[in-house]
Structures are given as C-alpha cells and as structure tokens.
Amino acid sequence: MDQGISSQYLADIEASVRRLSAEFILSASVDPWGPELLKAYGAVRDAIKQPIAEDAAERLLPRFEQEFRDQLLGAYNVALMKYEYHATAQLGDSIDWETFLAFPEFLYIPDFLRLALVEYDHCGFGRHSEGEERVVFVGGGSFPVTPIAFVLLHAAHRAGSLDLIRDILFCDWSDQAAAALREQLRPLIGAGLFSGLSLQVLDRDASCIAAAEAVIRQLGLSDFVSYQMVDIAAYQLSSSVRALVFAASIPDKRSIIPALYPQCLAYAPVRLVFRTVPEKSLRSLLYEPLPVSFFDQLKQACPRLSVLRETPPDARGVITTTTISVEVR
C-alpha cells in the first residue's frame, strides 16, 4: 500500500464525496423533477469520476457504509431517468435523422457512439454465416441512443466504413471530426443497410418504453428495434439471440449471470456483454464491478462460460468504463 497517500488527502476526498452526495440525495428526494437535480448529479458524478490511485480507492471505499451507497444509487437512478426524459422532452415530436446527426449537446451522441462501438465489437458480429444477428439489450431507458447507435454501426459494418468511423470517433474531437462523422453516417440512412440486425430492448418501466418507442418510430426503425416490458429474471431466451448487452446501471448482475446460464447453455453459443467499472475506483459506488476474477470463480457452477475480452478505459479518458464479454459455448 502506498504510504505516500496522506490521511488528510483521503479525508478531503471522502468529505467532498459525502457533501456533494448529500446535496444530490436531497435534491432527488425533495424535488426529483426540479432544475437542481441534474446540476447536483453532475457535481457528484465529477467527484466520483476523478482519477485517484487504486491504493487510495482501496482505502477509501470501506469508509462508505452500505446505507450511504444505497441512498446514492437510488438518487442516481432518479437522475438518470430525469436526464432521459429531459432529452426526450427537448426533442419533442420533432426528432428526425438530421436532428440526431446534429449531435445536440445534451444527448452526448458521440460519447454513446464510442461506448456502443466497443460493445458492438464485443458482440462478435460476423460469426454466423446465415440469418440475422439478434441482440438483446437489458435496460433501455426512455431515450434509445444505444440501440440507434448499434443500428448505425451495423450499417457501417455492412457498408465497409466501420473502421473509418472508429478512427473519427477516437480522434481528438472537434467540429471537423463531427462533420466527418456526419459525412460517414448520413449515407447509411435509407440505403437498405439496417436489415440483418434485430435489437430487442428489455425494460421494466412502461413509461420509459412508450417514450423510447416513439423515438424509434420517428426514425423509422420499428422493423429493427422492438421493446418488451419484462424483468431479466423472467426473460425467456430464444435460439436466435446472439448476444445480451447489459446496461451499467442494471443491479445484481452477479446473481443474474448464474440464473441465465442454463438458458444460454441450451442455445449456445451466446455472448454476454457488460459495461462495468474497476473494483478499486470511486465509480464502484454507482456501478457494480465485474472483474475477471468473478467469472473465474463461476467456472465450477458454469463450466462452459469463458471470458473472451476485457476492454479497459482508454488512456486519454475518452471512455471511462470497462467492457467485458463472456461466452457460453
């Protein structure tokens, strides 16, 4: 353990996270639809995302009791829902592809495209010579930016422009990069390239599904993206599913994986793709870490489950989460 990390340094970080979290939790409980919630969310998110050494995080995390973590996570889920409703309301009934390709700042579309591209790579498309690629998203939300991103990326894959889009997304972002990305994405729309990919999104909230389906209809994607109101624990897998992609905010993934294993075994090979965070980071206050060691421990109960890839946060901080994929063969 790094003896150079002072107790005062740790105490200052803890005090800052607790103070900002208290303001955030209060905003979520008193006025969840008020203007202060997203501001408070941004402040606590920045505090939790700050880069600190693993040794410091390892010493800090035990100081945050479970009650604090539960309250913070509850406030986070409220803020996430409000953000997505805010995004949908900002667009109203006017969303079309040109609006989407304008990359409205409040939608963070390039960020979601980068995250979706990493997850798309982990899904391993092209492994099957026949039939469509069917992917299930677990956790949808009210603004379906990730399913839209997957449709565009798959079209780019079919058009042979995916590597160029990758280069643009991970270059130094600028107005010129945004224009170059639009130039690559625009020809994919209406070119008949969306077929071959079927996305099913699972969510437990009827209002979220209704809002997301409205966006999907306005963009003409209803033939490619569908919704089902169901908890993942009650979901019935089918033979056509190639991969399941889990939102970072889905709770209790460590118990979901063994429960899904028998179904995945029946329809193998099936990939499971997770967006997660390092165990020794403050972001584990909001997201459940899924380290490779966890999957190693599952081998006795799930012997045909293997870790395929782990993509850590990139060195420049463009992506701050870890993506890990496993496959049941």
KEBA-596299 format. One record per residue (C-alpha): z, x, y; residue number from 1. Coordinates in pm, 1 decimal. Each point is the difference from the previous one (the first is absolute). Last residue first. Layout:
<recs>
((Z, X, Y), NUM)
...
</recs>
This chain:
<recs>
((-2554.9, -2030.2, -2232.3), 329)
((253.9, -106.1, 261.7), 328)
((-84.2, 188.0, 315.5), 327)
((207.2, 139.6, 284.0), 326)
((-84.4, 48.8, 366.1), 325)
((206.3, 150.1, 280.0), 324)
((-56.1, -25.9, 372.5), 323)
((244.8, 176.1, 232.4), 322)
((54.8, -117.2, 356.9), 321)
((-40.3, 174.2, 337.3), 320)
((-377.9, -6.5, 32.8), 319)
((-144.5, 164.8, 312.5), 318)
((300.8, 233.0, 1.9), 317)
((-208.0, 315.2, 29.5), 316)
((116.5, 137.2, -337.4), 315)
((-104.6, -308.3, -191.7), 314)
((268.6, -215.0, -159.6), 313)
((0.5, 49.7, -377.6), 312)
((-273.8, -119.7, -237.5), 311)
((131.5, -29.8, -355.6), 310)
((-243.5, -44.8, -283.9), 309)
((-25.3, -121.7, -358.8), 308)
((354.7, -62.8, -122.4), 307)
((-9.4, -129.2, -356.4), 306)
((114.4, -324.4, -162.3), 305)
((-67.9, -23.0, -373.8), 304)
((360.1, 78.2, -99.7), 303)
((157.9, -275.6, 212.3), 302)
((366.5, -17.4, -110.5), 301)
((22.1, 370.6, -87.1), 300)
((-237.7, 102.9, 277.4), 299)
((193.9, -178.8, 273.1), 298)
((199.6, 311.9, 92.9), 297)
((-324.8, 182.1, 78.0), 296)
((-91.5, -290.0, 227.8), 295)
((319.3, 52.3, 199.6), 294)
((-60.8, 378.1, 14.0), 293)
((-333.1, -64.8, 172.0), 292)
((195.0, -138.9, 295.7), 291)
((-2.1, -369.8, 89.6), 290)
((194.7, -34.8, 326.4), 289)
((85.5, -354.6, 111.1), 288)
((-87.8, -49.8, 363.9), 287)
((211.3, -66.6, 309.5), 286)
((293.6, 242.3, -29.8), 285)
((-231.1, 221.9, -206.9), 284)
((-170.4, 74.0, 331.5), 283)
((293.9, 230.1, 77.2), 282)
((-145.6, 249.4, -245.2), 281)
((121.3, 161.8, -322.0), 280)
((-138.9, -256.4, -243.3), 279)
((-353.2, 47.4, 131.8), 278)
((-179.5, -320.6, 100.3), 277)
((-207.0, -261.6, -183.3), 276)
((-341.6, -160.0, -21.0), 275)
((-53.0, -95.2, -362.0), 274)
((-306.7, -31.4, -221.0), 273)
((19.7, -145.8, -351.2), 272)
((-302.0, 60.7, -221.4), 271)
((-98.0, -206.0, -303.5), 270)
((-169.7, 134.4, -314.6), 269)
((113.0, -202.8, -177.3), 268)
((0.5, -380.6, -20.5), 267)
((283.0, -52.7, -250.1), 266)
((181.7, 311.8, 119.8), 265)
((-11.2, -125.0, 359.0), 264)
((162.6, -324.3, -114.0), 263)
((273.9, 187.3, -189.6), 262)
((58.4, 235.6, 299.6), 261)
((46.9, -264.8, 267.8), 260)
((377.6, -30.3, -56.3), 259)
((35.9, 379.0, -20.0), 258)
((-172.7, 32.3, 340.9), 257)
((179.9, -286.1, 176.3), 256)
((346.8, 152.2, -45.9), 255)
((-76.9, 319.3, 193.3), 254)
((-206.7, -203.9, 245.6), 253)
((317.6, -172.6, 117.2), 252)
((-130.6, -91.3, 344.8), 251)
((-363.3, -27.5, 118.9), 250)
((-8.3, 159.2, 348.3), 249)
((-230.0, 286.9, -100.6), 248)
((-269.6, -247.3, -104.3), 247)
((-96.2, 27.0, -367.0), 246)
((-357.4, 48.8, -123.7), 245)
((-80.1, -135.4, -345.8), 244)
((-304.5, 143.3, -176.3), 243)
((-290.4, -81.7, -231.5), 242)
((68.7, -371.1, -48.8), 241)
((-268.2, -169.3, -214.6), 240)
((219.8, -34.5, -310.0), 239)
((244.2, -229.2, 175.2), 238)
((355.6, 42.8, 130.2), 237)
((232.1, -296.2, 28.5), 236)
((222.3, 9.9, 307.5), 235)
((356.0, -132.7, -32.9), 234)
((182.7, 321.5, 95.3), 233)
((-267.5, 68.3, 263.4), 232)
((115.8, -311.8, 182.6), 231)
((-277.2, -252.3, 50.9), 230)
((-207.3, -157.5, 274.2), 229)
((-353.6, 107.0, -87.8), 228)
((-262.9, 122.9, 240.8), 227)
((-370.1, 83.6, -30.9), 226)
((-220.4, 276.0, 142.7), 225)
((-365.8, 48.8, -102.2), 224)
((-163.9, -340.6, 29.8), 223)
((228.2, -84.9, 295.3), 222)
((-127.8, 298.9, 196.4), 221)
((-197.2, -175.2, 273.2), 220)
((193.5, 163.0, 284.2), 219)
((130.6, -334.6, 124.7), 218)
((96.5, -96.3, -356.4), 217)
((206.6, 318.8, -49.8), 216)
((178.8, -58.6, 330.1), 215)
((89.9, -358.7, -98.2), 214)
((112.2, 120.7, -344.4), 213)
((247.9, 237.4, 165.6), 212)
((161.6, -274.1, 209.2), 211)
((26.6, -240.6, -295.5), 210)
((138.9, 273.9, -228.1), 209)
((266.3, 97.4, 250.8), 208)
((100.5, -366.1, 40.7), 207)
((27.6, -45.6, -377.7), 206)
((232.9, 297.2, -44.4), 205)
((35.3, 150.2, -351.0), 204)
((-306.4, 222.6, 14.3), 203)
((-257.6, 126.0, -247.8), 202)
((-341.2, 119.5, 116.9), 201)
((-299.0, -6.6, -234.6), 200)
((-288.9, 232.2, 79.7), 199)
((-339.5, -12.5, -172.1), 198)
((-244.2, 288.7, 40.6), 197)
((-354.6, 4.9, -134.7), 196)
((-142.3, -183.6, 298.1), 195)
((76.6, 127.7, 351.0), 194)
((-325.3, 195.6, 27.7), 193)
((-234.3, -286.4, 84.9), 192)
((-96.0, 161.1, 329.8), 191)
((178.2, -260.2, 213.8), 190)
((258.3, 248.6, 118.8), 189)
((-59.9, 353.8, -126.8), 188)
((-219.9, 83.6, 300.8), 187)
((304.5, -33.8, 234.0), 186)
((228.0, 237.7, -189.1), 185)
((-177.7, 332.5, 61.9), 184)
((-73.7, -51.1, 370.0), 183)
((348.2, -146.1, 47.5), 182)
((146.6, 320.8, -142.8), 181)
((-209.3, 213.4, 234.6), 180)
((116.8, -205.9, 298.9), 179)
((363.1, 42.3, -105.6), 178)
((-53.0, 375.0, -42.9), 177)
((-148.5, 22.6, 349.6), 176)
((291.0, -197.0, 145.7), 175)
((229.9, 255.5, -161.8), 174)
((180.1, 73.0, -326.1), 173)
((10.5, 363.4, -113.6), 172)
((-177.1, -25.1, -335.9), 171)
((145.0, -192.3, -291.8), 170)
((-179.1, -329.9, 56.3), 169)
((-332.2, 164.7, 79.0), 168)
((-2.1, 219.7, -310.3), 167)
((91.9, -297.5, -220.9), 166)
((-279.3, -206.5, 152.9), 165)
((-242.4, 278.9, -90.3), 164)
((136.6, 9.3, -353.5), 163)
((-38.8, -378.1, -35.8), 162)
((-364.1, -10.3, 114.0), 161)
((-172.8, -40.0, -337.1), 160)
((-86.0, -367.2, 53.4), 159)
((202.4, -109.9, -303.0), 158)
((302.3, 200.8, 115.2), 157)
((-46.1, -134.0, 353.9), 156)
((7.3, -355.6, -138.3), 155)
((317.1, 90.3, -188.5), 154)
((150.4, 134.7, 320.1), 153)
((-86.1, -315.0, 192.5), 152)
((150.6, -230.6, -263.0), 151)
((309.9, 221.0, -25.7), 150)
((48.2, -6.5, 378.7), 149)
((-16.0, -380.5, 2.9), 148)
((261.7, -7.8, -278.7), 147)
((217.5, 237.6, 208.8), 146)
((-38.5, -192.2, 328.5), 145)
((104.0, -335.4, -144.3), 144)
((215.7, -130.4, 288.1), 143)
((264.4, -244.1, -126.3), 142)
((165.3, 223.8, -255.8), 141)
((-148.8, 100.7, -333.8), 140)
((256.1, 125.1, -247.7), 139)
((-127.9, 103.6, -342.5), 138)
((-371.5, 69.8, 35.6), 137)
((-198.6, -61.8, -319.1), 136)
((-326.5, 186.8, -54.6), 135)
((-308.3, -111.1, -191.2), 134)
((-297.9, 233.1, -37.2), 133)
((-299.3, -203.8, -107.7), 132)
((-168.2, 26.3, -334.1), 131)
((-162.3, 290.0, -179.0), 130)
((15.1, 378.2, 20.0), 129)
((376.1, 22.9, 37.7), 128)
((166.6, 314.2, 136.3), 127)
((-185.5, -37.0, 329.4), 126)
((309.0, -83.4, 200.2), 125)
((302.1, 220.9, -58.6), 124)
((268.8, -212.2, 166.9), 123)
((150.0, 317.8, 148.3), 122)
((-302.5, 51.1, 225.3), 121)
((38.9, -354.1, 134.5), 120)
((367.3, 71.2, 69.8), 119)
((-91.6, 305.0, 210.0), 118)
((-273.4, -197.4, 174.6), 117)
((238.6, -289.4, 65.1), 116)
((240.7, 231.7, 182.4), 115)
((-278.7, 140.6, 215.0), 114)
((-144.8, -346.2, 66.8), 113)
((347.3, -124.2, 96.0), 112)
((32.5, 274.5, 259.8), 111)
((-353.0, -68.6, 132.0), 110)
((91.1, -372.1, 32.8), 109)
((321.5, 46.2, 200.5), 108)
((-8.4, -375.3, 77.3), 107)
((164.7, 18.1, 345.2), 106)
((-265.6, 241.0, 125.2), 105)
((-289.7, -234.9, -67.2), 104)
((-247.7, 194.7, -219.3), 103)
((-320.8, -129.7, 165.0), 102)
((-127.5, -19.7, -358.1), 101)
((225.4, -299.7, -66.6), 100)
((-123.3, -183.6, 308.5), 99)
((-360.1, 77.8, -97.5), 98)
((69.0, -125.5, -352.4), 97)
((128.9, -335.4, 119.4), 96)
((337.7, -117.1, 119.8), 95)
((-2.2, -276.0, 259.3), 94)
((230.1, -257.4, -151.3), 93)
((310.3, 165.0, 142.7), 92)
((-26.9, 378.7, 19.1), 91)
((331.7, 48.9, 176.1), 90)
((154.6, -264.8, -228.0), 89)
((-100.7, 195.6, -311.8), 88)
((144.3, 322.9, 137.9), 87)
((321.1, -172.9, 108.0), 86)
((30.6, -161.4, -343.4), 85)
((-32.9, 345.5, -155.4), 84)
((254.3, 152.1, 237.2), 83)
((243.7, -287.8, -55.2), 82)
((-17.2, 40.9, -378.4), 81)
((65.8, 371.9, 30.4), 80)
((287.7, -61.6, 239.8), 79)
((169.0, -245.4, -239.3), 78)
((-46.7, 240.7, -291.8), 77)
((148.6, 283.3, 207.7), 76)
((303.7, -210.7, 93.5), 75)
((71.1, -62.8, -369.2), 74)
((-48.2, 368.2, -79.7), 73)
((247.9, 100.8, 271.4), 72)
((257.0, -253.1, -120.5), 71)
((-33.6, 117.3, -361.4), 70)
((25.5, 367.7, 100.2), 69)
((314.0, -63.0, 208.8), 68)
((162.6, -188.7, -288.3), 67)
((-96.1, 282.2, -238.5), 66)
((186.2, 265.5, 203.9), 65)
((-183.4, 260.8, 201.8), 64)
((190.7, 329.6, -30.3), 63)
((-162.8, 74.0, -336.7), 62)
((-334.6, 46.8, 182.8), 61)
((110.5, 276.0, 236.2), 60)
((67.8, 290.9, -234.1), 59)
((-324.7, -38.7, -192.5), 58)
((-184.9, -62.2, 325.6), 57)
((126.3, 330.2, 139.7), 56)
((-95.1, 187.8, -314.8), 55)
((-344.5, -162.5, 3.7), 54)
((-57.8, 129.2, 353.0), 53)
((-63.0, -252.0, 274.4), 52)
((-321.0, -159.6, 121.9), 51)
((61.1, -310.4, 211.5), 50)
((-115.7, -313.3, -181.5), 49)
((344.4, -163.7, 6.8), 48)
((42.1, 43.2, 374.5), 47)
((-356.6, -114.6, 68.3), 46)
((55.9, -310.0, -214.7), 45)
((324.8, -73.8, 185.6), 44)
((-176.4, 5.8, 336.4), 43)
((-305.9, -194.3, -113.9), 42)
((217.5, -270.0, -154.1), 41)
((197.7, -38.1, 322.1), 40)
((-324.4, -53.0, 192.8), 39)
((-126.2, -237.7, -270.4), 38)
((319.9, -203.7, 25.9), 37)
((30.1, -6.8, 378.7), 36)
((-273.3, -257.8, 64.3), 35)
((184.5, -283.1, -177.2), 34)
((-110.6, -147.8, -331.0), 33)
((298.3, 128.4, -200.0), 32)
((244.7, -95.6, 277.6), 31)
((360.9, 47.0, -108.2), 30)
((-33.6, 139.4, -352.7), 29)
((-302.9, 226.9, 42.6), 28)
((113.1, 120.1, 343.6), 27)
((347.6, 81.2, -135.3), 26)
((-147.5, 197.7, -291.4), 25)
((-215.6, 202.7, 242.4), 24)
((285.8, 73.3, 238.3), 23)
((219.5, 105.7, -294.2), 22)
((-284.4, 211.1, -139.8), 21)
((-38.7, 184.4, 329.7), 20)
((371.1, 83.5, 8.2), 19)
((20.1, 89.8, -371.3), 18)
((-307.8, 223.2, 10.0), 17)
((122.6, 179.4, 313.1), 16)
((353.1, 47.7, -136.1), 15)
((-132.8, 138.3, -329.6), 14)
((-232.1, 240.2, 179.9), 13)
((280.1, 123.0, 225.1), 12)
((242.6, 36.7, -292.1), 11)
((-251.1, 207.4, -194.7), 10)
((-55.0, 237.1, 291.1), 9)
((378.6, 16.0, 62.1), 8)
((61.9, 95.2, -362.6), 7)
((-233.9, 294.1, 45.4), 6)
((-298.1, 72.6, -221.5), 5)
((-2.8, 378.1, -41.5), 4)
((192.0, -26.1, -328.0), 3)
((-318.9, -115.3, -168.8), 2)
((91.6, -131.2, -341.1), 1)
</recs>
